[in-house]
C-alpha cells in the first residue's frame, strides 16, 4: 500500500510499515504514526464524541511542538483555601497560647500531626492556585511538566514506545461519599501502561487531551481494556 507521512508528506517505504499493528515510521522526519483508518475494509471502532476545549486550557505551538497548557484552578481549591485558613489559624492560636502561657512540652508535641496535615493542605492549595500542566507533543516524544511549584508527575515518553492513548476513570470512596477523577494514560510497547496526566476532575478534560494528542501524532483510536466508557 502507498502511505504518506501525515507530518512531512513523504512516502513511507514498505519496510517501515507494520500491517499487523497498523503503525509506520517515516524515515524522512522520524514520525511514528498509526494508519488503521486508511486500511480499506478495516472495521473501525465507534468514534468517541468530540469535545470542545474545556475552560482553563490553551493550545499553541513551540516550533514543531504542539503545546497544551492546562490551568489547575477549580472551585475545589476555593474550598481548600477557606479550610486552610481555619486549620492553620487554629494551629497558630494553639501554639501562640502554648508558648505565651508556658504550656508543658506535651502541648507542643501533641499537634505535630495536625501541623503536617496543615502543611500538606496549604501546599496543595497554593499549587491549585498557581500551577499549570504543560504538555509538549512532537513526533519524537511527549513531555509533561507541572509548574511553577514542584509536583510529582513530570515525565517524558518516547513516541516510538506509544501504541495507544486512552482515558481512565478512577473512583474514590470517602466519608463524604464517592468521587471521581480522570487520567490520560498510554499503552506502551509490550503492553505496559503509563499515566501521562492524572487527577483531572471532568471526563471532558481527559477526552480533549486524548483527541488532540492522537490527532497530532496520527494515532488511530482503538478500544483499550479498562478505558473509560462513552461519556
C-alpha positions in Angstrom: 0.0 0.0 0.0 1.1 3.6 -0.6 1.3 5.5 2.6 2.4 9.1 3.2 3.6 10.6 6.4 0.9 13.0 7.9 3.7 15.3 9.2 6.1 15.8 6.3 4.1 14.3 3.4 6.9 12.0 2.3 6.0 8.5 1.1 6.9 5.8 3.7 8.8 2.7 2.3 7.1 -0.6 2.7 9.8 -1.8 5.1 8.8 0.9 7.6 5.1 -0.2 7.6 3.8 -2.7 10.1 0.5 -4.1 8.8 -0.2 -6.2 11.9 0.0 -3.2 14.3 -1.1 -0.6 11.8 1.9 1.5 12.7 4.5 3.1 10.5 7.7 5.1 10.9 8.7 7.9 8.5 12.4 7.7 7.6 12.4 11.3 6.5 11.2 13.0 9.7 11.2 10.2 12.2 7.5 10.4 13.0 5.7 7.2 14.2 2.0 7.1 13.4 -1.0 4.8 13.1 -2.8 4.2 9.8 -5.7 1.8 10.7 -8.2 4.4 9.4 -6.5 4.2 5.9 -6.7 0.4 5.5 -9.5 -0.5 3.1 -12.3 -2.6 4.6 -10.9 -2.3 8.1 -13.6 -2.3 10.8 -13.3 1.0 12.8 -14.4 1.2 16.4 -17.3 3.5 17.2 -16.0 7.1 17.3 -15.9 8.8 20.7 -17.8 12.0 20.9 -15.7 15.1 20.1 -15.3 17.5 22.9 -14.6 21.3 22.8 -11.6 22.7 24.6 -12.5 22.9 28.3 -12.1 26.1 30.3 -8.6 26.7 31.6 -6.9 25.2 28.6 -4.7 26.8 26.0 -3.4 25.5 22.6 -0.3 26.7 21.0 2.9 25.8 19.1 6.6 26.0 20.1 8.5 25.3 16.9 7.3 21.9 15.7 5.7 21.1 19.1 2.0 21.1 19.8 1.7 22.7 23.2 -1.3 22.2 25.5 -1.4 24.1 28.8 -3.9 23.3 31.5 -4.6 25.5 34.4 -5.3 23.7 37.7 -7.5 26.3 39.4 -11.1 25.0 40.1 -13.8 25.5 42.7 -12.4 22.8 45.0 -9.3 24.9 45.6 -11.5 27.8 46.8 -13.0 25.4 49.4 -9.5 24.3 50.4 -8.4 27.9 50.8 -11.1 28.6 53.4 -10.4 25.3 55.1 -6.6 26.0 55.3 -7.3 29.5 56.8 -9.4 27.9 59.5 -7.0 24.9 60.1 -3.8 27.0 60.1 -5.4 29.8 62.1 -6.4 27.3 64.8 -2.8 25.9 65.0 -1.3 29.4 65.1 -3.6 30.3 68.0 -2.8 27.0 69.8 1.0 27.4 69.6 0.8 31.2 70.4 -1.2 30.4 73.5 1.1 27.4 74.5 4.3 29.5 74.2 3.0 32.6 76.0 1.3 30.6 78.8 4.4 28.3 79.3 2.4 25.1 78.5 4.1 21.7 79.1 6.1 20.0 76.3 3.2 17.6 75.5 1.1 20.6 74.5 3.8 21.5 71.9 4.3 17.9 70.6 0.7 16.7 70.5 -0.5 18.8 67.5 2.5 18.0 65.3 0.5 15.5 63.2 -2.0 18.3 62.6 0.8 20.6 61.6 1.9 18.1 59.0 -1.6 17.9 57.6 -1.8 21.7 57.5 1.5 22.0 55.6 0.3 19.4 53.0 -3.1 21.1 52.5 -1.6 24.5 52.3 1.0 23.5 49.7 -1.7 21.7 47.7 -3.9 24.8 47.8 -1.1 27.0 46.6 -0.3 24.6 43.8 -4.0 24.6 42.8 -4.0 28.4 42.5 -0.6 28.8 40.8 0.2 25.6 38.9 -0.3 24.6 35.3 0.5 21.5 33.4 2.3 21.9 30.1 2.2 19.1 27.6 4.7 19.3 24.6 3.9 16.9 21.8 6.2 16.3 18.8 7.0 13.3 16.5 9.7 12.1 18.9 8.2 12.4 22.4 5.6 13.6 24.8 6.8 15.8 27.6 4.6 16.6 30.7 5.7 19.2 33.2 3.9 20.7 36.2 5.0 24.2 37.2 5.9 26.6 38.9 5.6 24.7 42.2 7.3 21.3 42.2 4.7 18.4 41.9 5.0 14.7 41.1 4.2 13.5 37.6 6.7 15.2 35.3 7.7 12.7 32.6 9.0 12.2 29.1 7.6 9.4 27.0 9.2 8.5 23.7 6.7 8.4 20.8 8.1 5.2 19.4 7.0 3.4 22.6 3.4 4.6 22.4 0.9 2.3 20.9 -2.4 3.9 22.1 -3.8 6.6 24.4 -6.9 6.1 26.5 -8.9 7.8 29.3 -9.3 6.1 32.7 -11.9 6.8 35.3 -10.9 6.4 38.9 -13.4 6.0 41.8 -12.6 7.0 45.3 -14.7 6.4 48.4 -14.5 8.7 51.4 -16.5 9.9 54.3 -18.4 12.4 52.1 -19.3 9.7 49.5 -18.0 8.8 46.1 -15.8 11.0 44.0 -14.3 10.5 40.5 -11.2 11.6 38.8 -9.9 11.1 35.3 -6.5 10.2 33.8 -4.9 10.2 30.4 -2.9 7.0 30.1 -0.7 5.5 27.4 -0.3 1.9 26.3 3.4 1.3 25.6 5.2 -1.4 23.8 4.9 -4.8 25.5 1.5 -3.9 26.9 3.0 -1.6 29.7 0.8 1.3 30.8 1.9 4.7 32.0 -0.1 7.7 33.3 0.6 10.9 31.3 -1.8 13.3 33.2 -3.8 12.3 36.3 -6.3 13.8 38.7 -8.5 15.7 36.2 -11.9 16.5 37.5 -14.1 16.0 34.4 -14.1 13.4 31.7 -14.0 16.1 29.0 -10.6 17.1 30.2 -9.1 13.7 29.6 -11.0 13.2 26.3 -9.8 16.6 25.0 -6.2 15.7 25.7 -6.6 12.3 24.1 -8.2 13.6 20.9 -5.7 16.4 20.4 -2.6 14.3 21.0 -3.8 11.4 19.0 -4.8 13.7 16.1 -1.4 15.4 16.1 0.5 12.1 16.2 -1.8 10.3 13.8 -2.7 7.6 16.3 -5.9 5.8 15.2 -8.2 5.4 18.2 -8.8 1.8 19.3 -10.6 0.3 22.3 -8.4 -0.4 25.3 -9.4 -2.8 28.1 -10.2 -0.8 31.2 -10.7 2.6 29.5 -13.4 5.0 30.4 -16.8 4.2 28.8 -18.5 6.6 26.4 -19.2 9.9 28.2 
